[in-house]
Amino acid sequence: MVHDDLCEFCFRIRPERISLFRFILEGYDGLATLSTLDARKGYVKTLVPKSRVGEFLPLMASISALLKK
């Protein structure tokens, strides 16, 4: 269940990039919480405050290629 003030985004990334993704998000204090849904398949979920979605989406656009390599 997601709170009304949070947005949930699910992604599939390269499994070996999950730690890198977590590290990047930690650099943006309070931007998102990352949960690994299936480490072997690279399924992850982020919870993002609605007030920060405008910051989160451009970040994802800029790092998406890195997470897929």
mmCIF file of the N, C-alpha and C atoms, coordinates in Angstrom:
data_MODEL
# 
_entry.id   MODEL 
# 
loop_
_atom_site.group_PDB 
_atom_site.id 
_atom_site.type_symbol 
_atom_site.label_atom_id 
_atom_site.label_alt_id 
_atom_site.label_comp_id 
_atom_site.label_asym_id 
_atom_site.label_entity_id 
_atom_site.label_seq_id 
_atom_site.pdbx_PDB_ins_code 
_atom_site.Cartn_x 
_atom_site.Cartn_y 
_atom_site.Cartn_z 
_atom_site.occupancy 
_atom_site.B_iso_or_equiv 
_atom_site.pdbx_formal_charge 
_atom_site.auth_seq_id 
_atom_site.auth_comp_id 
_atom_site.auth_asym_id 
_atom_site.auth_atom_id 
_atom_site.pdbx_PDB_model_num 
ATOM 1   N N  . MET A 1 1  ? 0.839  -1.180  0.000   1.00 0.00 ? 1  MET A N  1 
ATOM 2   C CA . MET A 1 1  ? 0.000  0.000   0.000   1.00 0.00 ? 1  MET A CA 1 
ATOM 3   C C  . MET A 1 1  ? 0.887  1.247   0.000   1.00 0.00 ? 1  MET A C  1 
ATOM 4   N N  . VAL A 1 2  ? 0.576  2.178   -0.861  1.00 0.00 ? 2  VAL A N  1 
ATOM 5   C CA . VAL A 1 2  ? 1.338  3.415   -0.977  1.00 0.00 ? 2  VAL A CA 1 
ATOM 6   C C  . VAL A 1 2  ? 0.520  4.552   -0.374  1.00 0.00 ? 2  VAL A C  1 
ATOM 7   N N  . HIS A 1 3  ? 1.182  5.367   0.417   1.00 0.00 ? 3  HIS A N  1 
ATOM 8   C CA . HIS A 1 3  ? 0.512  6.531   1.008   1.00 0.00 ? 3  HIS A CA 1 
ATOM 9   C C  . HIS A 1 3  ? 0.144  7.525   -0.089  1.00 0.00 ? 3  HIS A C  1 
ATOM 10  N N  . ASP A 1 4  ? -0.846 8.356   0.182   1.00 0.00 ? 4  ASP A N  1 
ATOM 11  C CA . ASP A 1 4  ? -1.314 9.339   -0.795  1.00 0.00 ? 4  ASP A CA 1 
ATOM 12  C C  . ASP A 1 4  ? -0.244 10.352  -1.184  1.00 0.00 ? 4  ASP A C  1 
ATOM 13  N N  . ASP A 1 5  ? 0.743  10.569  -0.319  1.00 0.00 ? 5  ASP A N  1 
ATOM 14  C CA . ASP A 1 5  ? 1.767  11.565  -0.613  1.00 0.00 ? 5  ASP A CA 1 
ATOM 15  C C  . ASP A 1 5  ? 3.000  10.967  -1.285  1.00 0.00 ? 5  ASP A C  1 
ATOM 16  N N  . LEU A 1 6  ? 2.937  9.679   -1.661  1.00 0.00 ? 6  LEU A N  1 
ATOM 17  C CA . LEU A 1 6  ? 4.054  9.007   -2.314  1.00 0.00 ? 6  LEU A CA 1 
ATOM 18  C C  . LEU A 1 6  ? 3.638  8.466   -3.672  1.00 0.00 ? 6  LEU A C  1 
ATOM 19  N N  . CYS A 1 7  ? 4.590  8.449   -4.588  1.00 0.00 ? 7  CYS A N  1 
ATOM 20  C CA . CYS A 1 7  ? 4.390  7.824   -5.898  1.00 0.00 ? 7  CYS A CA 1 
ATOM 21  C C  . CYS A 1 7  ? 5.299  6.606   -5.979  1.00 0.00 ? 7  CYS A C  1 
ATOM 22  N N  . GLU A 1 8  ? 4.789  5.547   -6.535  1.00 0.00 ? 8  GLU A N  1 
ATOM 23  C CA . GLU A 1 8  ? 5.547  4.304   -6.675  1.00 0.00 ? 8  GLU A CA 1 
ATOM 24  C C  . GLU A 1 8  ? 5.957  4.135   -8.132  1.00 0.00 ? 8  GLU A C  1 
ATOM 25  N N  . PHE A 1 9  ? 7.232  3.837   -8.338  1.00 0.00 ? 9  PHE A N  1 
ATOM 26  C CA . PHE A 1 9  ? 7.762  3.572   -9.671  1.00 0.00 ? 9  PHE A CA 1 
ATOM 27  C C  . PHE A 1 9  ? 8.503  2.240   -9.619  1.00 0.00 ? 9  PHE A C  1 
ATOM 28  N N  . CYS A 1 10 ? 8.221  1.359   -10.558 1.00 0.00 ? 10 CYS A N  1 
ATOM 29  C CA . CYS A 1 10 ? 8.902  0.069   -10.639 1.00 0.00 ? 10 CYS A CA 1 
ATOM 30  C C  . CYS A 1 10 ? 9.748  0.044   -11.903 1.00 0.00 ? 10 CYS A C  1 
ATOM 31  N N  . PHE A 1 11 ? 10.926 -0.562  -11.771 1.00 0.00 ? 11 PHE A N  1 
ATOM 32  C CA . PHE A 1 11 ? 11.870 -0.620  -12.877 1.00 0.00 ? 11 PHE A CA 1 
ATOM 33  C C  . PHE A 1 11 ? 12.496 -2.003  -12.950 1.00 0.00 ? 11 PHE A C  1 
ATOM 34  N N  . ARG A 1 12 ? 12.968 -2.334  -14.141 1.00 0.00 ? 12 ARG A N  1 
ATOM 35  C CA . ARG A 1 12 ? 13.825 -3.502  -14.303 1.00 0.00 ? 12 ARG A CA 1 
ATOM 36  C C  . ARG A 1 12 ? 15.164 -2.975  -14.797 1.00 0.00 ? 12 ARG A C  1 
ATOM 37  N N  . ILE A 1 13 ? 16.195 -3.229  -14.002 1.00 0.00 ? 13 ILE A N  1 
ATOM 38  C CA . ILE A 1 13 ? 17.539 -2.775  -14.343 1.00 0.00 ? 13 ILE A CA 1 
ATOM 39  C C  . ILE A 1 13 ? 18.466 -3.986  -14.314 1.00 0.00 ? 13 ILE A C  1 
ATOM 40  N N  . ARG A 1 14 ? 19.688 -3.793  -14.750 1.00 0.00 ? 14 ARG A N  1 
ATOM 41  C CA . ARG A 1 14 ? 20.654 -4.899  -14.682 1.00 0.00 ? 14 ARG A CA 1 
ATOM 42  C C  . ARG A 1 14 ? 20.887 -5.223  -13.209 1.00 0.00 ? 14 ARG A C  1 
ATOM 43  N N  . PRO A 1 15 ? 20.809 -6.482  -12.837 1.00 0.00 ? 15 PRO A N  1 
ATOM 44  C CA . PRO A 1 15 ? 20.955 -6.852  -11.425 1.00 0.00 ? 15 PRO A CA 1 
ATOM 45  C C  . PRO A 1 15 ? 22.226 -6.322  -10.777 1.00 0.00 ? 15 PRO A C  1 
ATOM 46  N N  . GLU A 1 16 ? 23.307 -6.301  -11.518 1.00 0.00 ? 16 GLU A N  1 
ATOM 47  C CA . GLU A 1 16 ? 24.572 -5.827  -10.945 1.00 0.00 ? 16 GLU A CA 1 
ATOM 48  C C  . GLU A 1 16 ? 24.598 -4.309  -10.769 1.00 0.00 ? 16 GLU A C  1 
ATOM 49  N N  . ARG A 1 17 ? 23.584 -3.608  -11.229 1.00 0.00 ? 17 ARG A N  1 
ATOM 50  C CA . ARG A 1 17 ? 23.502 -2.153  -11.087 1.00 0.00 ? 17 ARG A CA 1 
ATOM 51  C C  . ARG A 1 17 ? 22.611 -1.711  -9.920  1.00 0.00 ? 17 ARG A C  1 
ATOM 52  N N  . ILE A 1 18 ? 22.005 -2.653  -9.211  1.00 0.00 ? 18 ILE A N  1 
ATOM 53  C CA . ILE A 1 18 ? 21.117 -2.287  -8.103  1.00 0.00 ? 18 ILE A CA 1 
ATOM 54  C C  . ILE A 1 18 ? 21.867 -1.494  -7.041  1.00 0.00 ? 18 ILE A C  1 
ATOM 55  N N  . SER A 1 19 ? 23.051 -1.933  -6.679  1.00 0.00 ? 19 SER A N  1 
ATOM 56  C CA . SER A 1 19 ? 23.840 -1.216  -5.662  1.00 0.00 ? 19 SER A CA 1 
ATOM 57  C C  . SER A 1 19 ? 24.204 0.185   -6.132  1.00 0.00 ? 19 SER A C  1 
ATOM 58  N N  . LEU A 1 20 ? 24.552 0.321   -7.394  1.00 0.00 ? 20 LEU A N  1 
ATOM 59  C CA . LEU A 1 20 ? 24.869 1.638   -7.952  1.00 0.00 ? 20 LEU A CA 1 
ATOM 60  C C  . LEU A 1 20 ? 23.646 2.545   -7.897  1.00 0.00 ? 20 LEU A C  1 
ATOM 61  N N  . PHE A 1 21 ? 22.490 2.015   -8.253  1.00 0.00 ? 21 PHE A N  1 
ATOM 62  C CA . PHE A 1 21 ? 21.250 2.793   -8.215  1.00 0.00 ? 21 PHE A CA 1 
ATOM 63  C C  . PHE A 1 21 ? 20.974 3.272   -6.795  1.00 0.00 ? 21 PHE A C  1 
ATOM 64  N N  . ARG A 1 22 ? 21.135 2.377   -5.831  1.00 0.00 ? 22 ARG A N  1 
ATOM 65  C CA . ARG A 1 22 ? 20.923 2.740   -4.424  1.00 0.00 ? 22 ARG A CA 1 
ATOM 66  C C  . ARG A 1 22 ? 21.900 3.849   -4.019  1.00 0.00 ? 22 ARG A C  1 
ATOM 67  N N  . PHE A 1 23 ? 23.153 3.715   -4.417  1.00 0.00 ? 23 PHE A N  1 
ATOM 68  C CA . PHE A 1 23 ? 24.183 4.705   -4.089  1.00 0.00 ? 23 PHE A CA 1 
ATOM 69  C C  . PHE A 1 23 ? 23.825 6.074   -4.677  1.00 0.00 ? 23 PHE A C  1 
ATOM 70  N N  . ILE A 1 24 ? 23.389 6.095   -5.924  1.00 0.00 ? 24 ILE A N  1 
ATOM 71  C CA . ILE A 1 24 ? 23.002 7.359   -6.565  1.00 0.00 ? 24 ILE A CA 1 
ATOM 72  C C  . ILE A 1 24 ? 21.849 8.006   -5.810  1.00 0.00 ? 24 ILE A C  1 
ATOM 73  N N  . LEU A 1 25 ? 20.826 7.218   -5.492  1.00 0.00 ? 25 LEU A N  1 
ATOM 74  C CA . LEU A 1 25 ? 19.661 7.772   -4.790  1.00 0.00 ? 25 LEU A CA 1 
ATOM 75  C C  . LEU A 1 25 ? 20.026 8.297   -3.406  1.00 0.00 ? 25 LEU A C  1 
ATOM 76  N N  . GLU A 1 26 ? 20.969 7.646   -2.732  1.00 0.00 ? 26 GLU A N  1 
ATOM 77  C CA . GLU A 1 26 ? 21.381 8.108   -1.406  1.00 0.00 ? 26 GLU A CA 1 
ATOM 78  C C  . GLU A 1 26 ? 22.030 9.486   -1.468  1.00 0.00 ? 26 GLU A C  1 
ATOM 79  N N  . GLY A 1 27 ? 22.574 9.850   -2.616  1.00 0.00 ? 27 GLY A N  1 
ATOM 80  C CA . GLY A 1 27 ? 23.173 11.166  -2.789  1.00 0.00 ? 27 GLY A CA 1 
ATOM 81  C C  . GLY A 1 27 ? 22.148 12.291  -2.861  1.00 0.00 ? 27 GLY A C  1 
ATOM 82  N N  . TYR A 1 28 ? 20.898 11.930  -3.057  1.00 0.00 ? 28 TYR A N  1 
ATOM 83  C CA . TYR A 1 28 ? 19.796 12.898  -3.126  1.00 0.00 ? 28 TYR A CA 1 
ATOM 84  C C  . TYR A 1 28 ? 18.925 12.687  -1.901  1.00 0.00 ? 28 TYR A C  1 
ATOM 85  N N  . ASP A 1 29 ? 19.335 13.243  -0.799  1.00 0.00 ? 29 ASP A N  1 
ATOM 86  C CA . ASP A 1 29 ? 18.695 13.021  0.497   1.00 0.00 ? 29 ASP A CA 1 
ATOM 87  C C  . ASP A 1 29 ? 17.172 13.173  0.430   1.00 0.00 ? 29 ASP A C  1 
ATOM 88  N N  . GLY A 1 30 ? 16.468 12.106  0.768   1.00 0.00 ? 30 GLY A N  1 
ATOM 89  C CA . GLY A 1 30 ? 15.014 12.137  0.825   1.00 0.00 ? 30 GLY A CA 1 
ATOM 90  C C  . GLY A 1 30 ? 14.310 12.072  -0.515  1.00 0.00 ? 30 GLY A C  1 
ATOM 91  N N  . LEU A 1 31 ? 15.055 11.848  -1.595  1.00 0.00 ? 31 LEU A N  1 
ATOM 92  C CA . LEU A 1 31 ? 14.436 11.823  -2.920  1.00 0.00 ? 31 LEU A CA 1 
ATOM 93  C C  . LEU A 1 31 ? 13.590 10.579  -3.135  1.00 0.00 ? 31 LEU A C  1 
ATOM 94  N N  . ALA A 1 32 ? 14.109 9.423   -2.738  1.00 0.00 ? 32 ALA A N  1 
ATOM 95  C CA . ALA A 1 32 ? 13.388 8.179   -2.991  1.00 0.00 ? 32 ALA A CA 1 
ATOM 96  C C  . ALA A 1 32 ? 13.877 7.091   -2.054  1.00 0.00 ? 32 ALA A C  1 
ATOM 97  N N  . THR A 1 33 ? 12.990 6.137   -1.818  1.00 0.00 ? 33 THR A N  1 
ATOM 98  C CA . THR A 1 33 ? 13.340 4.923   -1.093  1.00 0.00 ? 33 THR A CA 1 
ATOM 99  C C  . THR A 1 33 ? 13.344 3.792   -2.105  1.00 0.00 ? 33 THR A C  1 
ATOM 100 N N  . LEU A 1 34 ? 14.415 3.011   -2.116  1.00 0.00 ? 34 LEU A N  1 
ATOM 101 C CA . LEU A 1 34 ? 14.555 1.920   -3.075  1.00 0.00 ? 34 LEU A CA 1 
ATOM 102 C C  . LEU A 1 34 ? 14.356 0.587   -2.380  1.00 0.00 ? 34 LEU A C  1 
ATOM 103 N N  . SER A 1 35 ? 13.539 -0.261  -2.968  1.00 0.00 ? 35 SER A N  1 
ATOM 104 C CA . SER A 1 35 ? 13.345 -1.631  -2.489  1.00 0.00 ? 35 SER A CA 1 
ATOM 105 C C  . SER A 1 35 ? 13.633 -2.576  -3.642  1.00 0.00 ? 35 SER A C  1 
ATOM 106 N N  . THR A 1 36 ? 14.338 -3.651  -3.350  1.00 0.00 ? 36 THR A N  1 
ATOM 107 C CA . THR A 1 36 ? 14.600 -4.671  -4.355  1.00 0.00 ? 36 THR A CA 1 
ATOM 108 C C  . THR A 1 36 ? 13.479 -5.694  -4.302  1.00 0.00 ? 36 THR A C  1 
ATOM 109 N N  . LEU A 1 37 ? 12.821 -5.900  -5.420  1.00 0.00 ? 37 LEU A N  1 
ATOM 110 C CA . LEU A 1 37 ? 11.725 -6.862  -5.493  1.00 0.00 ? 37 LEU A CA 1 
ATOM 111 C C  . LEU A 1 37 ? 12.225 -8.245  -5.889  1.00 0.00 ? 37 LEU A C  1 
ATOM 112 N N  . ASP A 1 38 ? 13.159 -8.297  -6.844  1.00 0.00 ? 38 ASP A N  1 
ATOM 113 C CA . ASP A 1 38 ? 13.764 -9.557  -7.281  1.00 0.00 ? 38 ASP A CA 1 
ATOM 114 C C  . ASP A 1 38 ? 15.177 -9.242  -7.751  1.00 0.00 ? 38 ASP A C  1 
ATOM 115 N N  . ALA A 1 39 ? 16.149 -9.554  -6.917  1.00 0.00 ? 39 ALA A N  1 
ATOM 116 C CA . ALA A 1 39 ? 17.544 -9.201  -7.208  1.00 0.00 ? 39 ALA A CA 1 
ATOM 117 C C  . ALA A 1 39 ? 18.072 -9.932  -8.441  1.00 0.00 ? 39 ALA A C  1 
ATOM 118 N N  . ARG A 1 40 ? 17.692 -11.179 -8.618  1.00 0.00 ? 40 ARG A N  1 
ATOM 119 C CA . ARG A 1 40 ? 18.204 -11.941 -9.763  1.00 0.00 ? 40 ARG A CA 1 
ATOM 120 C C  . ARG A 1 40 ? 17.701 -11.396 -11.097 1.00 0.00 ? 40 ARG A C  1 
ATOM 121 N N  . LYS A 1 41 ? 16.482 -10.890 -11.113 1.00 0.00 ? 41 LYS A N  1 
ATOM 122 C CA . LYS A 1 41 ? 15.909 -10.357 -12.350 1.00 0.00 ? 41 LYS A CA 1 
ATOM 123 C C  . LYS A 1 41 ? 16.075 -8.846  -12.478 1.00 0.00 ? 41 LYS A C  1 
ATOM 124 N N  . GLY A 1 42 ? 16.517 -8.183  -11.412 1.00 0.00 ? 42 GLY A N  1 
ATOM 125 C CA . GLY A 1 42 ? 16.739 -6.740  -11.456 1.00 0.00 ? 42 GLY A CA 1 
ATOM 126 C C  . GLY A 1 42 ? 15.489 -5.900  -11.278 1.00 0.00 ? 42 GLY A C  1 
ATOM 127 N N  . TYR A 1 43 ? 14.466 -6.458  -10.638 1.00 0.00 ? 43 TYR A N  1 
ATOM 128 C CA . TYR A 1 43 ? 13.237 -5.700  -10.392 1.00 0.00 ? 43 TYR A CA 1 
ATOM 129 C C  . TYR A 1 43 ? 13.373 -4.895  -9.106  1.00 0.00 ? 43 TYR A C  1 
ATOM 130 N N  . VAL A 1 44 ? 13.161 -3.588  -9.221  1.00 0.00 ? 44 VAL A N  1 
ATOM 131 C CA . VAL A 1 44 ? 13.237 -2.692  -8.067  1.00 0.00 ? 44 VAL A CA 1 
ATOM 132 C C  . VAL A 1 44 ? 12.018 -1.775  -8.048  1.00 0.00 ? 44 VAL A C  1 
ATOM 133 N N  . LYS A 1 45 ? 11.745 -1.230  -6.868  1.00 0.00 ? 45 LYS A N  1 
ATOM 134 C CA . LYS A 1 45 ? 10.634 -0.302  -6.685  1.00 0.00 ? 45 LYS A CA 1 
ATOM 135 C C  . LYS A 1 45 ? 11.155 0.907   -5.937  1.00 0.00 ? 45 LYS A C  1 
ATOM 136 N N  . THR A 1 46 ? 10.718 2.081   -6.352  1.00 0.00 ? 46 THR A N  1 
ATOM 137 C CA . THR A 1 46 ? 11.051 3.304   -5.630  1.00 0.00 ? 46 THR A CA 1 
ATOM 138 C C  . THR A 1 46 ? 9.766  3.953   -5.142  1.00 0.00 ? 46 THR A C  1 
ATOM 139 N N  . LEU A 1 47 ? 9.851  4.549   -3.968  1.00 0.00 ? 47 LEU A N  1 
ATOM 140 C CA . LEU A 1 47 ? 8.775  5.376   -3.432  1.00 0.00 ? 47 LEU A CA 1 
ATOM 141 C C  . LEU A 1 47 ? 9.306  6.802   -3.378  1.00 0.00 ? 47 LEU A C  1 
ATOM 142 N N  . VAL A 1 48 ? 8.599  7.700   -4.034  1.00 0.00 ? 48 VAL A N  1 
ATOM 143 C CA . VAL A 1 48 ? 9.049  9.080   -4.191  1.00 0.00 ? 48 VAL A CA 1 
ATOM 144 C C  . VAL A 1 48 ? 7.971  10.018  -3.658  1.00 0.00 ? 48 VAL A C  1 
ATOM 145 N N  . PRO A 1 49 ? 8.345  10.955  -2.785  1.00 0.00 ? 49 PRO A N  1 
ATOM 146 C CA . PRO A 1 49 ? 7.353  11.948  -2.360  1.00 0.00 ? 49 PRO A CA 1 
ATOM 147 C C  . PRO A 1 49 ? 6.821  12.711  -3.580  1.00 0.00 ? 49 PRO A C  1 
ATOM 148 N N  . LYS A 1 50 ? 5.515  12.928  -3.612  1.00 0.00 ? 50 LYS A N  1 
ATOM 149 C CA . LYS A 1 50 ? 4.922  13.643  -4.751  1.00 0.00 ? 50 LYS A CA 1 
ATOM 150 C C  . LYS A 1 50 ? 5.585  14.996  -4.970  1.00 0.00 ? 50 LYS A C  1 
ATOM 151 N N  . SER A 1 51 ? 6.027  15.613  -3.901  1.00 0.00 ? 51 SER A N  1 
ATOM 152 C CA . SER A 1 51 ? 6.661  16.929  -4.014  1.00 0.00 ? 51 SER A CA 1 
ATOM 153 C C  . SER A 1 51 ? 8.021  16.870  -4.708  1.00 0.00 ? 51 SER A C  1 
ATOM 154 N N  . ARG A 1 52 ? 8.580  15.656  -4.893  1.00 0.00 ? 52 ARG A N  1 
ATOM 155 C CA . ARG A 1 52 ? 9.914  15.536  -5.491  1.00 0.00 ? 52 ARG A CA 1 
ATOM 156 C C  . ARG A 1 52 ? 9.914  14.768  -6.812  1.00 0.00 ? 52 ARG A C  1 
ATOM 157 N N  . VAL A 1 53 ? 8.733  14.416  -7.306  1.00 0.00 ? 53 VAL A N  1 
ATOM 158 C CA . VAL A 1 53 ? 8.655  13.692  -8.578  1.00 0.00 ? 53 VAL A CA 1 
ATOM 159 C C  . VAL A 1 53 ? 9.287  14.503  -9.706  1.00 0.00 ? 53 VAL A C  1 
ATOM 160 N N  . GLY A 1 54 ? 9.124  15.817  -9.675  1.00 0.00 ? 54 GLY A N  1 
ATOM 161 C CA . GLY A 1 54 ? 9.712  16.689  -10.687 1.00 0.00 ? 54 GLY A CA 1 
ATOM 162 C C  . GLY A 1 54 ? 11.228 16.666  -10.695 1.00 0.00 ? 54 GLY A C  1 
ATOM 163 N N  . GLU A 1 55 ? 11.827 16.262  -9.618  1.00 0.00 ? 55 GLU A N  1 
ATOM 164 C CA . GLU A 1 55 ? 13.286 16.106  -9.524  1.00 0.00 ? 55 GLU A CA 1 
ATOM 165 C C  . GLU A 1 55 ? 13.687 14.673  -9.874  1.00 0.00 ? 55 GLU A C  1 
ATOM 166 N N  . PHE A 1 56 ? 12.852 13.715  -9.474  1.00 0.00 ? 56 PHE A N  1 
ATOM 167 C CA . PHE A 1 56 ? 13.150 12.297  -9.674  1.00 0.00 ? 56 PHE A CA 1 
ATOM 168 C C  . PHE A 1 56 ? 13.129 11.894  -11.150 1.00 0.00 ? 56 PHE A C  1 
ATOM 169 N N  . LEU A 1 57 ? 12.116 12.299  -11.874 1.00 0.00 ? 57 LEU A N  1 
ATOM 170 C CA . LEU A 1 57 ? 11.973 11.861  -13.267 1.00 0.00 ? 57 LEU A CA 1 
ATOM 171 C C  . LEU A 1 57 ? 13.121 12.318  -14.165 1.00 0.00 ? 57 LEU A C  1 
ATOM 172 N N  . PRO A 1 58 ? 13.584 13.573  -14.080 1.00 0.00 ? 58 PRO A N  1 
ATOM 173 C CA . PRO A 1 58 ? 14.752 13.949  -14.884 1.00 0.00 ? 58 PRO A CA 1 
ATOM 174 C C  . PRO A 1 58 ? 16.017 13.174  -14.485 1.00 0.00 ? 58 PRO A C  1 
ATOM 175 N N  . LEU A 1 59 ? 16.160 12.884  -13.199 1.00 0.00 ? 59 LEU A N  1 
ATOM 176 C CA . LEU A 1 59 ? 17.301 12.079  -12.768 1.00 0.00 ? 59 LEU A CA 1 
ATOM 177 C C  . LEU A 1 59 ? 17.239 10.706  -13.421 1.00 0.00 ? 59 LEU A C  1 
ATOM 178 N N  . MET A 1 60 ? 16.071 10.085  -13.394 1.00 0.00 ? 60 MET A N  1 
ATOM 179 C CA . MET A 1 60 ? 15.922 8.762   -13.999 1.00 0.00 ? 60 MET A CA 1 
ATOM 180 C C  . MET A 1 60 ? 16.220 8.808   -15.498 1.00 0.00 ? 60 MET A C  1 
ATOM 181 N N  . ALA A 1 61 ? 15.773 9.850   -16.161 1.00 0.00 ? 61 ALA A N  1 
ATOM 182 C CA . ALA A 1 61 ? 16.049 9.989   -17.594 1.00 0.00 ? 61 ALA A CA 1 
ATOM 183 C C  . ALA A 1 61 ? 17.549 10.083  -17.854 1.00 0.00 ? 61 ALA A C  1 
ATOM 184 N N  . SER A 1 62 ? 18.261 10.745  -16.956 1.00 0.00 ? 62 SER A N  1 
ATOM 185 C CA . SER A 1 62 ? 19.699 10.937  -17.164 1.00 0.00 ? 62 SER A CA 1 
ATOM 186 C C  . SER A 1 62 ? 20.532 9.705   -16.817 1.00 0.00 ? 62 SER A C  1 
ATOM 187 N N  . ILE A 1 63 ? 20.025 8.814   -15.970 1.00 0.00 ? 63 ILE A N  1 
ATOM 188 C CA . ILE A 1 63 ? 20.815 7.637   -15.580 1.00 0.00 ? 63 ILE A CA 1 
ATOM 189 C C  . ILE A 1 63 ? 20.264 6.331   -16.141 1.00 0.00 ? 63 ILE A C  1 
ATOM 190 N N  . SER A 1 64 ? 19.180 6.372   -16.882 1.00 0.00 ? 64 SER A N  1 
ATOM 191 C CA . SER A 1 64 ? 18.559 5.129   -17.351 1.00 0.00 ? 64 SER A CA 1 
ATOM 192 C C  . SER A 1 64 ? 19.509 4.288   -18.200 1.00 0.00 ? 64 SER A C  1 
ATOM 193 N N  . ALA A 1 65 ? 20.261 4.905   -19.077 1.00 0.00 ? 65 ALA A N  1 
ATOM 194 C CA . ALA A 1 65 ? 21.195 4.145   -19.909 1.00 0.00 ? 65 ALA A CA 1 
ATOM 195 C C  . ALA A 1 65 ? 22.266 3.473   -19.058 1.00 0.00 ? 65 ALA A C  1 
ATOM 196 N N  . LEU A 1 66 ? 22.719 4.147   -18.024 1.00 0.00 ? 66 LEU A N  1 
ATOM 197 C CA . LEU A 1 66 ? 23.724 3.592   -17.122 1.00 0.00 ? 66 LEU A CA 1 
ATOM 198 C C  . LEU A 1 66 ? 23.199 2.350   -16.405 1.00 0.00 ? 66 LEU A C  1 
ATOM 199 N N  . LEU A 1 67 ? 21.935 2.366   -16.037 1.00 0.00 ? 67 LEU A N  1 
ATOM 200 C CA . LEU A 1 67 ? 21.354 1.247   -15.297 1.00 0.00 ? 67 LEU A CA 1 
ATOM 201 C C  . LEU A 1 67 ? 21.030 0.060   -16.196 1.00 0.00 ? 67 LEU A C  1 
ATOM 202 N N  . LYS A 1 68 ? 20.969 0.283   -17.496 1.00 0.00 ? 68 LYS A N  1 
ATOM 203 C CA . LYS A 1 68 ? 20.661 -0.790  -18.447 1.00 0.00 ? 68 LYS A CA 1 
ATOM 204 C C  . LYS A 1 68 ? 21.900 -1.455  -19.014 1.00 0.00 ? 68 LYS A C  1 
ATOM 205 N N  . LYS A 1 69 ? 23.049 -0.785  -18.951 1.00 0.00 ? 69 LYS A N  1 
ATOM 206 C CA . LYS A 1 69 ? 24.285 -1.314  -19.554 1.00 0.00 ? 69 LYS A CA 1 
ATOM 207 C C  . LYS A 1 69 ? 24.725 -2.593  -18.896 1.00 0.00 ? 69 LYS A C  1 
# 
